[in-house]
């Protein structure tokens, strides 16, 4: 997989939302080999780093030839993105197109543990 690059957050003292949408995500069904299409939404509150979009695009497009279930790809993306950017909070949502009369939305979330105040 391509490396997910980051850059310094110039406002780490503030909570603010970043939402990234990729309306052209594709992967392959591991059972049939047919393409799966989805709109991906990545929503996060950065801490010290932000996601660099060109590297994110290359990372997402690398799934085009991978056989992977919806649930797994959504959770794997969350794990990979959290490891790269170490956000305060992040949600990855895959809204997968209708196949066989059924559409599927998979949402995975992460929240950083905050130190307890004494």
DSSP file (Angstrom, degrees, kcal/mol; ACC not computed):
  #  RESIDUE AA STRUCTURE BP1 BP2  ACC     N-H-->O    O-->H-N    N-H-->O    O-->H-N    TCO  KAPPA ALPHA  PHI   PSI    X-CA   Y-CA   Z-CA
    1    1 A X              0   0    0      0, 0.0    58,-0.1     0, 0.0     3,-0.1   0.000 360.0 360.0 360.0 143.4    0.0    0.0    0.0
    2    2 A X        -     0   0    0     56,-0.3     2,-0.2    57,-0.1    60,-0.0  -0.320 360.0 -97.8 -62.9 151.0    1.2    3.5   -0.7
    3    3 A X        -     0   0    0      1,-0.1     2,-0.7    55,-0.0    56,-0.1  -0.493  29.3-130.6 -72.0 135.9    2.4    5.5    2.4
    4    4 A X        -     0   0    0     -2,-0.2     2,-0.2    76,-0.1    49,-0.1  -0.807  28.8-155.0 -87.8 115.4   -0.1    7.9    3.9
    5    5 A X        -     0   0    0     -2,-0.7    47,-2.4    47,-0.3     2,-0.3  -0.545  10.8-168.6 -93.0 158.5    1.7   11.2    4.3
    6    6 A X  E     -A   51   0A   0     45,-0.2     2,-0.3    -2,-0.2    45,-0.2  -0.825   9.4-152.5-134.3 171.7    0.8   13.9    6.8
    7    7 A X  E     -A   50   0A   0     43,-1.8    43,-2.5    -2,-0.3     2,-0.0  -0.972  39.4 -81.1-143.8 158.2    1.7   17.5    7.5
    8    8 A X  E     -A   49   0A   0     -2,-0.3     2,-0.6    41,-0.2    41,-0.3  -0.311  39.0-124.5 -64.4 137.0    1.8   19.6   10.8
    9    9 A X    >   -     0   0    0     39,-2.6     3,-0.6     1,-0.1    -1,-0.1  -0.710  15.3-157.7 -76.9 121.5   -1.5   20.9   12.1
   10   10 A X  T 3  S+     0   0    0     -2,-0.6    -1,-0.1     1,-0.2     3,-0.1   0.497  88.5  45.4 -82.1  -2.3   -1.0   24.7   12.4
   11   11 A X  T >   +     0   0    0     36,-0.1     3,-1.7     3,-0.1    -1,-0.2  -0.355  61.8 147.4-134.1  54.8   -3.9   24.9   15.0
   12   12 A X  T <   +     0   0    0     -3,-0.6    -1,-0.1     1,-0.3    -2,-0.1   0.645  68.4  66.7 -69.2 -12.1   -3.3   22.0   17.4
   13   13 A X  T 3  S+     0   0    0     -3,-0.1     2,-0.4    35,-0.0    -1,-0.3   0.521  96.7  66.5 -82.4  -5.1   -4.8   24.0   20.3
   14   14 A X  S <  S-     0   0    0     -3,-1.7     2,-0.6    33,-0.1    -3,-0.1  -0.934  76.2-132.7-122.9 137.9   -8.2   23.9   18.7
   15   15 A X        +     0   0    0     -2,-0.4     2,-0.3    30,-0.1    32,-0.1  -0.795  41.3 157.4 -82.0 123.9  -10.7   21.2   17.9
   16   16 A X        -     0   0    0     -2,-0.6    30,-0.6    30,-0.2     2,-0.3  -0.987  36.1-115.9-146.4 153.9  -12.0   21.5   14.4
   17   17 A X  E     -B   45   0B   0     -2,-0.3     2,-0.4    28,-0.2    28,-0.2  -0.671  19.2-169.7 -95.6 140.1  -13.5   19.1   11.9
   18   18 A X  E     -B   44   0B   0     26,-2.4    26,-2.7    -2,-0.3     2,-0.5  -0.999   6.2-171.5-123.6 128.2  -12.1   17.9    8.6
   19   19 A X  E     -B   43   0B   0     -2,-0.4     2,-0.4    24,-0.2    24,-0.2  -0.984   0.6-171.9-122.9 126.8  -14.3   15.9    6.3
   20   20 A X  E     -B   42   0B   0     22,-3.1    22,-3.0    -2,-0.5     2,-0.4  -0.957   4.7-163.5-117.8 132.1  -12.9   14.3    3.2
   21   21 A X  E     -B   41   0B   0     -2,-0.4     2,-0.5    20,-0.2    20,-0.2  -0.963  11.2-174.5-120.7 132.8  -15.2   12.6    0.6
   22   22 A X  E >   +B   40   0B   0     18,-2.8    18,-2.8    -2,-0.4     3,-0.7  -0.897   3.7 179.5-122.6  98.7  -14.1   10.2   -2.1
   23   23 A X  E 3  S+     0   0B   0     -2,-0.5    -1,-0.1    16,-0.2    18,-0.0   0.469  75.1  56.9 -80.4   0.7  -17.1    9.5   -4.3
   24   24 A X  E 3   +     0   0B   0     16,-0.1    -1,-0.2    13,-0.1     2,-0.2  -0.077  68.0 146.6-124.2  35.1  -15.2    7.1   -6.6
   25   25 A X  E <   +B   38   0B   0     13,-1.6    13,-2.3    -3,-0.7     2,-0.3  -0.514  21.1 178.8 -73.3 137.0  -13.9    4.4   -4.3
   26   26 A X  E     +B   37   0B   0     34,-0.3     2,-0.3    11,-0.2    11,-0.2  -0.997  12.1 157.3-138.3 146.5  -13.6    0.9   -5.8
   27   27 A X  E     -B   36   0B   0      9,-1.8     9,-3.2    -2,-0.3     2,-0.4  -0.819  39.8 -98.0-144.2-174.8  -12.4   -2.4   -4.6
   28   28 A X  E     -Bc  35  67B   0     38,-2.8    40,-2.5    35,-0.4     2,-0.4  -0.904  27.4-116.1-115.8 142.6  -13.2   -6.0   -5.6
   29   29 A X     >  -     0   0    0      5,-3.1     4,-2.4    -2,-0.4    40,-0.1  -0.613  21.4-145.5 -69.3 126.4  -15.6   -8.5   -4.1
   30   30 A X  T  4 S+     0   0    0     -2,-0.4    -1,-0.1     1,-0.2    37,-0.1   0.699  95.8  48.0 -70.5 -16.5  -13.5  -11.3   -2.8
   31   31 A X  T  4 S+     0   0    0      3,-0.1    -1,-0.2    37,-0.1    -2,-0.0   0.890 129.0  16.0 -86.6 -44.3  -16.2  -13.9   -3.6
   32   32 A X  T  4 S-     0   0    0      2,-0.2    -2,-0.2     0, 0.0     3,-0.1   0.653  87.9-129.0-107.3 -19.2  -17.1  -12.9   -7.2
   33   33 A X     <  +     0   0    0     -4,-2.4     2,-0.1     1,-0.3    -3,-0.1   0.473  63.4 137.2  79.1   0.9  -14.2  -10.7   -8.3
   34   34 A X        -     0   0    0      1,-0.1    -5,-3.1    -6,-0.1    -1,-0.3  -0.467  61.8 -96.8 -78.6 152.4  -16.7   -8.0   -9.4
   35   35 A X  E     -B   28   0B   0     -7,-0.2     2,-0.4    -2,-0.1    -7,-0.3  -0.436  29.9-151.7 -72.0 142.7  -16.0   -4.4   -8.6
   36   36 A X  E     -B   27   0B   0     -9,-3.2    -9,-1.8    -2,-0.1     2,-0.4  -0.944  11.2-156.2-109.2 135.2  -17.6   -2.8   -5.5
   37   37 A X  E     +B   26   0B   0     -2,-0.4    60,-3.1   -11,-0.2     2,-0.3  -0.897  19.3 162.3-114.9 141.7  -18.3    1.0   -5.7
   38   38 A X  E     -BD  25  96B   0    -13,-2.3   -13,-1.6    -2,-0.4     2,-0.6  -0.987  39.0-127.2-151.4 158.9  -18.6    3.3   -2.7
   39   39 A X  E     - D   0  95B   0     56,-1.9    56,-2.6    -2,-0.3     2,-0.4  -0.970  34.4-155.1-102.9 123.2  -18.6    6.8   -1.6
   40   40 A X  E     -BD  22  94B   0    -18,-2.8   -18,-2.8    -2,-0.6     2,-0.4  -0.814   9.8-168.0-100.7 140.1  -16.1    7.1    1.3
   41   41 A X  E     -BD  21  93B   0     52,-2.6    52,-2.7    -2,-0.4     2,-0.6  -0.992   1.8-170.3-127.1 125.2  -16.3    9.8    4.0
   42   42 A X  E     -BD  20  92B   0    -22,-3.0   -22,-3.1    -2,-0.4     2,-0.5  -0.969   8.5-179.4-114.4 120.3  -13.4   10.4    6.4
   43   43 A X  E     +BD  19  91B   0     48,-2.8    48,-2.8    -2,-0.6     2,-0.3  -0.981  13.1 156.3-122.9 125.9  -14.3   12.7    9.2
   44   44 A X  E     -BD  18  90B   0    -26,-2.7   -26,-2.4    -2,-0.5     2,-0.6  -0.990  42.2-137.3-150.4 159.1  -11.7   13.6   11.8
   45   45 A X  E     -BD  17  89B   0     44,-2.3    43,-2.9    -2,-0.3    44,-1.1  -0.972  38.9-138.5-111.1 112.0  -10.5   16.1   14.4
   46   46 A X        -     0   0    0    -30,-0.6   -30,-0.2    -2,-0.6     4,-0.1  -0.261  20.0-172.5 -72.0 157.7   -6.7   16.4   14.0
   47   47 A X  S    S-     0   0    0      2,-0.6   -36,-0.1    38,-0.4   -33,-0.1   0.522  76.7 -25.0-107.4 -96.8   -4.3   16.6   16.8
   48   48 A X  S    S+     0   0    0     38,-0.4   -39,-2.6    37,-0.3     2,-0.3   0.624 128.1  49.2 -94.9 -14.2   -0.7   17.4   15.7
   49   49 A X  E     -A    8   0A   0     36,-0.6    -2,-0.6   -41,-0.3     2,-0.3  -0.900  60.1-156.8-128.9 154.3   -1.0   16.1   12.1
   50   50 A X  E     -A    7   0A   0    -43,-2.5   -43,-1.8    -2,-0.3     2,-0.3  -0.914  32.9-101.7-123.0 154.2   -3.3   16.4    9.1
   51   51 A X  E     -A    6   0A   0     -2,-0.3     2,-0.5   -45,-0.2   -45,-0.2  -0.573  28.1-132.8 -76.1 134.6   -3.8   14.0    6.2
   52   52 A X     >  -     0   0    0    -47,-2.4     4,-1.7    -2,-0.3   -47,-0.3  -0.793  16.5-145.2 -87.4 125.9   -2.0   15.0    3.0
   53   53 A X  H  > S+     0   0    0     -2,-0.5     4,-2.6     1,-0.2     5,-0.2   0.826  89.3  54.5 -71.6 -35.7   -4.6   14.5    0.2
   54   54 A X  H  > S+     0   0    0      1,-0.2     4,-2.2     2,-0.2    -1,-0.2   0.940 112.4  44.6 -64.6 -43.8   -2.5   13.3   -2.7
   55   55 A X  H  > S+     0   0    0      1,-0.2     4,-2.3     2,-0.2    -1,-0.2   0.868 112.2  53.6 -67.1 -34.0   -1.1   10.5   -0.7
   56   56 A X  H  X S+     0   0    0     -4,-1.7     4,-2.8     2,-0.2    -2,-0.2   0.920 107.6  51.1 -63.5 -43.2   -4.5    9.7    0.7
   57   57 A X  H  X S+     0   0    0     -4,-2.6     4,-2.7     1,-0.2    -2,-0.2   0.928 110.9  47.4 -59.2 -46.2   -5.9    9.5   -2.9
   58   58 A X  H  X S+     0   0    0     -4,-2.2     4,-1.0     2,-0.2   -56,-0.3   0.885 112.0  51.0 -64.3 -38.2   -3.1    7.1   -3.9
   59   59 A X  H >< S+     0   0    0     -4,-2.3     3,-0.5     2,-0.2     4,-0.3   0.944 113.0  45.0 -61.6 -49.4   -3.7    5.0   -0.8
   60   60 A X  H >< S+     0   0    0     -4,-2.8     3,-1.5     1,-0.2   -34,-0.3   0.901 111.0  52.6 -64.1 -41.5   -7.5    4.8   -1.6
   61   61 A X  H >< S+     0   0    0     -4,-2.7     3,-1.6     1,-0.3    -1,-0.2   0.705  93.0  73.9 -70.3 -18.2   -7.0    4.0   -5.2
   62   62 A X  G X< S+     0   0    0     -4,-1.0     3,-0.6    -3,-0.5    -1,-0.3   0.679  85.7  66.8 -67.0 -15.9   -4.6    1.1   -4.4
   63   63 A X  G X  S+     0   0    0     -3,-1.5     3,-1.9    -4,-0.3   -35,-0.4   0.583  72.6  94.0 -78.7  -9.5   -7.7   -0.8   -3.3
   64   64 A X  G <  S+     0   0    0     -3,-1.6    -1,-0.2     1,-0.3    -2,-0.1   0.793  94.0  34.3 -55.2 -31.2   -9.0   -1.0   -6.9
   65   65 A X  G <  S+     0   0    0     -3,-0.6     2,-0.5    -4,-0.2    -1,-0.3   0.223  97.6 103.9-110.2  14.0   -7.4   -4.4   -7.4
   66   66 A X    <   -     0   0    0     -3,-1.9   -38,-2.8     2,-0.0     2,-0.7  -0.827  65.0-137.7-101.9 133.4   -7.9   -5.8   -4.0
   67   67 A X  B     +c   28   0B   0     -2,-0.5     2,-0.3   -40,-0.2   -38,-0.2  -0.794  47.4 145.2 -83.2 114.3  -10.5   -8.4   -3.1
   68   68 A X        -     0   0    0    -40,-2.5   -37,-0.1    -2,-0.7     2,-0.1  -0.980  48.1-114.8-156.5 136.8  -11.8   -7.2    0.3
   69   69 A X     >  -     0   0    0     -2,-0.3     4,-2.6   -40,-0.1     5,-0.2  -0.367  31.5-115.3 -71.3 152.7  -15.1   -7.2    2.1
   70   70 A X  H  > S+     0   0    0      1,-0.2     4,-2.1     2,-0.2     5,-0.2   0.909 114.6  49.7 -52.0 -48.5  -16.9   -3.9    2.9
   71   71 A X  H  > S+     0   0    0      1,-0.2     4,-1.8     2,-0.2    -1,-0.2   0.889 113.0  46.0 -63.5 -40.5  -16.6   -4.3    6.6
   72   72 A X  H  > S+     0   0    0      2,-0.2     4,-2.9     1,-0.2     5,-0.2   0.924 111.1  50.4 -70.6 -44.3  -12.9   -5.2    6.5
   73   73 A X  H  X S+     0   0    0     -4,-2.6     4,-2.4     1,-0.2    -2,-0.2   0.897 110.7  50.1 -63.5 -38.7  -11.8   -2.4    4.1
   74   74 A X  H  X S+     0   0    0     -4,-2.1     4,-1.9    -5,-0.2    -1,-0.2   0.934 115.3  42.1 -65.1 -45.6  -13.6    0.2    6.3
   75   75 A X  H  X S+     0   0    0     -4,-1.8     4,-2.4    -5,-0.2    -2,-0.2   0.862 113.4  52.8 -70.2 -35.9  -12.0   -1.0    9.5
   76   76 A X  H  X S+     0   0    0     -4,-2.9     4,-2.8     2,-0.2     5,-0.2   0.918 108.8  50.4 -64.8 -42.8   -8.6   -1.4    7.9
   77   77 A X  H  X S+     0   0    0     -4,-2.4     4,-3.1    -5,-0.2     5,-0.3   0.932 109.5  50.8 -59.8 -45.7   -8.7    2.1    6.5
   78   78 A X  H  X S+     0   0    0     -4,-1.9     4,-2.7     1,-0.2     5,-0.3   0.942 111.9  47.3 -58.2 -47.3   -9.6    3.5   10.0
   79   79 A X  H  X S+     0   0    0     -4,-2.4     4,-2.2     1,-0.2    -2,-0.2   0.924 115.0  45.6 -59.2 -45.9   -6.6    1.6   11.5
   80   80 A X  H  X S+     0   0    0     -4,-2.8     4,-1.7     2,-0.2    -2,-0.2   0.909 115.2  46.2 -65.7 -42.8   -4.2    2.8    8.8
   81   81 A X  H  X S+     0   0    0     -4,-3.1     4,-2.7     2,-0.2     5,-0.4   0.896 112.4  49.9 -69.3 -40.3   -5.4    6.4    9.0
   82   82 A X  H  X S+     0   0    0     -4,-2.7     4,-2.3    -5,-0.3    -1,-0.2   0.918 110.2  51.6 -63.1 -42.6   -5.3    6.5   12.8
   83   83 A X  H  < S+     0   0    0     -4,-2.2    -1,-0.2    -5,-0.3    -2,-0.2   0.868 115.4  42.6 -61.5 -36.0   -1.8    5.1   12.8
   84   84 A X  H  < S+     0   0    0     -4,-1.7    -2,-0.2    -5,-0.1    -1,-0.2   0.917 129.5  21.0 -77.2 -44.6   -0.7    7.8   10.3
   85   85 A X  H  < S-     0   0    0     -4,-2.7   -36,-0.6    -5,-0.1   -38,-0.4   0.640  81.0-147.0-106.5 -16.9   -2.3   10.9   11.7
   86   86 A X     <  -     0   0    0     -4,-2.3   -38,-0.4    -5,-0.4   -37,-0.2   0.938  31.3-170.4  47.7  60.3   -3.1   10.1   15.3
   87   87 A X        -     0   0    0    -40,-0.1   -41,-0.2   -41,-0.1     3,-0.1  -0.176  35.7-122.9 -76.3 169.6   -6.3   12.2   15.4
   88   88 A X  S    S-     0   0    0    -43,-2.9    24,-2.9     1,-0.4     2,-0.3   0.880  97.6  -3.6 -74.1 -41.7   -8.3   13.1   18.5
   89   89 A X  E     +DE  45 111B   0    -44,-1.1   -44,-2.3    22,-0.2    -1,-0.4  -0.988  69.5 178.5-148.0 150.3  -11.4   11.5   16.8
   90   90 A X  E     -DE  44 110B   0     20,-2.3    20,-2.7    -2,-0.3     2,-0.4  -0.974   9.1-171.6-155.1 142.3  -12.0    9.8   13.4
   91   91 A X  E     -DE  43 109B   0    -48,-2.8   -48,-2.8    -2,-0.3     2,-0.5  -1.000   6.1-164.0-130.6 134.5  -14.8    8.1   11.6
   92   92 A X  E     -DE  42 108B   0     16,-2.6    16,-2.6    -2,-0.4     2,-0.4  -0.984  12.0-174.0-115.9 126.9  -14.5    6.3    8.3
   93   93 A X  E     -DE  41 107B   0    -52,-2.7   -52,-2.6    -2,-0.5     2,-0.6  -0.983  10.2-166.1-125.1 128.8  -17.8    5.6    6.5
   94   94 A X  E     -DE  40 106B   0     12,-2.9    12,-2.5    -2,-0.4     2,-0.8  -0.964   2.2-166.6-112.7 118.1  -18.2    3.6    3.3
   95   95 A X  E     -DE  39 105B   0    -56,-2.6   -56,-1.9    -2,-0.6     2,-0.3  -0.867  19.5-157.9-103.8  98.6  -21.6    3.9    1.6
   96   96 A X  E     -DE  38 104B   0      8,-3.0     8,-1.3    -2,-0.8   -58,-0.3  -0.586  15.8-111.8 -88.4 137.8  -21.4    1.0   -0.9
   97   97 A X  E     -     0   0B   0    -60,-3.1     7,-0.1    -2,-0.3    -1,-0.1  -0.105  45.4 -77.0 -65.4 160.9  -23.6    1.0   -4.0
   98   98 A X  E     +     0   0B   0      5,-0.1     2,-0.3     3,-0.1     5,-0.2  -0.315  51.0 172.3 -61.4 133.4  -26.5   -1.4   -4.6
   99   99 A X  E >  S- E   0 102B   0      3,-2.2     3,-1.2    -3,-0.1    -3,-0.0  -0.953  71.9  -3.4-143.2 125.9  -25.6   -4.9   -5.5
  100  100 A X  T 3  S-     0   0    0     -2,-0.3     3,-0.1     1,-0.2    -2,-0.0   0.806 131.6 -57.1  63.7  28.7  -28.2   -7.7   -5.7
  101  101 A X  T 3  S+     0   0    0      1,-0.2     2,-0.4     0, 0.0    -1,-0.2   0.541 118.5 103.2  82.5   7.0  -30.8   -5.2   -4.5
  102  102 A X  E <   -E   99   0B   0     -3,-1.2    -3,-2.2    -5,-0.1     2,-0.3  -0.982  49.1-166.0-128.3 130.1  -28.9   -4.4   -1.3
  103  103 A X  E     -     0   0B   0     -2,-0.4     2,-0.4    -5,-0.2    -6,-0.2  -0.818  13.2-155.8-106.3 155.9  -26.9   -1.3   -0.4
  104  104 A X  E     -E   96   0B   0     -8,-1.3    -8,-3.0    -2,-0.3     2,-0.5  -0.992  12.6-165.3-136.1 137.5  -24.6   -1.3    2.6
  105  105 A X  E     -E   95   0B   0     -2,-0.4     2,-0.5   -10,-0.2   -10,-0.2  -0.993  10.5-171.4-119.9 125.6  -23.2    1.5    4.8
  106  106 A X  E     -E   94   0B   0    -12,-2.5   -12,-2.9    -2,-0.5     2,-0.4  -0.973   3.3-175.6-118.2 129.0  -20.2    0.6    7.1
  107  107 A X  E     -E   93   0B   0     -2,-0.5     2,-0.4   -14,-0.2   -14,-0.2  -0.990   3.7-177.6-128.7 126.8  -19.1    3.1    9.7
  108  108 A X  E     -E   92   0B   0    -16,-2.6   -16,-2.6    -2,-0.4     2,-0.3  -0.972  10.1-165.0-124.3 140.1  -16.0    2.6   12.0
  109  109 A X  E     -E   91   0B   0     -2,-0.4     2,-0.3   -18,-0.2   -18,-0.2  -0.906  10.7-170.1-131.1 153.8  -15.0    5.1   14.6
  110  110 A X  E     -E   90   0B   0    -20,-2.7   -20,-2.3    -2,-0.3     2,-0.4  -0.992   0.9-174.5-138.1 142.0  -12.0    5.9   16.8
  111  111 A X  E     -E   89   0B   0     -2,-0.3   -22,-0.2   -22,-0.2   -23,-0.1  -0.978  27.8-122.4-138.3 128.8  -11.6    8.3   19.8
  112  112 A X        -     0   0    0    -24,-2.9     2,-0.4    -2,-0.4   -24,-0.0  -0.361  30.0-113.2 -66.3 143.8   -8.2    8.9   21.4
  113  113 A X        -     0   0    0     -2,-0.1     2,-0.4     3,-0.0    -1,-0.1  -0.656  30.3-146.6 -77.4 130.0   -8.0    8.2   25.1
  114  114 A X        -     0   0    0     -2,-0.4     3,-0.1     1,-0.1     2,-0.0  -0.774  24.3-102.4 -97.1 142.4   -7.6   11.4   27.1
  115  115 A X        -     0   0    0     -2,-0.4     2,-0.2     1,-0.1    -1,-0.1  -0.358  42.8-109.0 -60.6 141.4   -5.5   11.3   30.3
  116  116 A X        -     0   0    0      1,-0.1     2,-0.3     2,-0.0    -1,-0.1  -0.508  26.4-128.8 -73.0 137.3   -7.7   11.4   33.4
  117  117 A X              0   0    0     -2,-0.2    -1,-0.1     1,-0.1    -3,-0.0  -0.691 360.0 360.0 -84.8 139.5   -7.8   14.6   35.4
  118  118 A X              0   0    0     -2,-0.3    -1,-0.1     0, 0.0    -2,-0.0   0.412 360.0 360.0-104.6 360.0   -7.1   14.1   39.1
